[in-house]
Amino acid sequence: MSPTAAIILIVVVLIVIAAILFGIRAMRRKQLQNTFGPEYDRVVADSGSRTEGEKELREREKRHASLELKPLSPEAQATYSANWEEVQIQFVDDPQQAVTAADELVTRLIAERGYPTGEYDDRLADLSVEHARTLEHYRHAHEISQRNTAGEAGTEDLRQALVHYRALFADLLGTNPVSSTTTTPESTSTASSSDHAATGTPAPAPRTAADDSPARDTSR
C-alpha cells in the first residue's frame, strides 16, 4: 500500500470513529432529554455547559437506580386518596393549615414510594428521573409553602399550592386522588380552567361570607 493510500485509509477510519462517537453522544443526549423533559434544559442552564449538565443528569440516574422503589398497594392508594380528600375539605375552613398538611402528606408519600426525604434539593434530583413532568409543580408548591410558613402567602397562592401539590401527589400515587364527583360546590365555582388542565379536578376555595348564610347546606 502506498503512503498516500495509507494516509487516506487512516483519515477515513478516523472519520468513521468520529461519526460513531458523535452518534452515540447524540443518542445519549436524546435519551436524557426524553427522560428529564424540561428538567434537562433547566439543569443544563444551571450548570453553565451542556457537558456538565448531562453529567449531573447521568449521576441522578445512577443514584435513582440504587434506590429500592416500590409501587403502592391498592389499600395504600385508597388510604392516601382518603387523606388527600381530607386535606381538600380542610382547605375550605383553614387554607394555611391545609397547605401545611398537603406538604406533609406529599413528603410521606415520597417516603412510602422509597425515595429519601432528606434535603429538598436531593429530593428534587431523585424525583426528576421518573417524575420530571410534575417536578415544576412541586417547586411551585414548595415555594408557596415556604411563604405560607412565613405568613406571606395569600388565599389564592394557597389554592394554587394545593393544585401544584396534587399534581405531584397524583403522579406518585398513580391515580387521581379525588374524583370529580367528590369536589365541593365551593371548588367548582372558583377553580380556574388551568387547574383542570393541571390536575383533572379543581381545588377547593376558602369559605366566603355568603357560604355561612342560613340557606347554605351544612349537612357536609
SULKA-V420965 format. One record per residue. OMEGA is omega in whole degrees, -180 to 180 (none if undefined). NEAR is the number of other C-alpha atoms within 10 Angstrom. Layout:
omega:near
OMEGA:NEAR
OMEGA:NEAR
This chain:
omega:near
-179:6
178:7
180:8
180:9
179:10
179:11
179:12
-180:12
179:12
179:12
180:12
179:12
179:12
178:12
179:12
179:12
179:12
180:12
179:12
179:12
178:12
179:12
178:12
180:12
180:12
180:12
179:12
179:14
179:16
179:12
178:12
179:18
179:16
-178:12
-171:19
178:21
-179:16
180:14
178:20
-179:21
-180:15
-177:12
179:19
180:18
-179:13
-178:11
180:15
177:10
-180:12
-179:16
180:11
179:15
-180:19
176:20
178:15
-179:17
177:22
175:15
177:13
180:18
179:18
178:13
-179:13
-179:18
-179:12
-179:8
176:13
-178:9
-179:14
176:10
178:13
173:16
176:10
179:10
179:9
177:14
-179:19
179:15
180:13
177:21
178:20
178:14
180:16
178:22
177:17
178:14
180:22
179:28
179:20
-178:18
-178:25
-177:19
-175:14
-177:15
-178:27
-179:19
180:16
179:23
176:28
179:18
179:20
179:24
-180:21
-180:12
178:18
179:21
179:17
179:14
177:20
180:20
-179:14
178:17
177:16
179:13
172:20
-179:16
179:17
-180:10
-178:8
-179:12
177:11
178:14
178:15
-178:18
-180:20
-179:22
-172:21
-176:23
-178:23
-175:15
-177:18
-174:23
178:18
-177:21
180:24
174:18
-180:22
178:22
-179:17
-179:16
-179:27
180:18
179:13
179:23
177:24
177:13
177:15
178:21
179:13
-180:9
-175:10
-178:11
177:18
-178:14
179:15
175:12
-178:18
177:25
178:29
178:21
180:30
177:28
-180:29
178:25
-177:26
179:31
178:25
-179:24
180:28
179:20
179:18
-178:22
-179:24
179:12
176:13
-175:18
-180:23
179:21
-178:12
-178:12
-177:7
-180:9
-176:17
177:17
-180:10
-177:17
-179:20
-175:15
-173:11
-176:13
-179:18
180:13
179:11
177:11
178:17
-178:13
-175:10
-170:15
180:21
177:18
-177:23
176:27
-178:29
177:25
179:24
179:21
177:15
-180:11
-179:7
-179:9
-178:13
178:11
-177:9
-177:8
-176:8
-180:9
-178:9
-179:8
-177:4
none:5
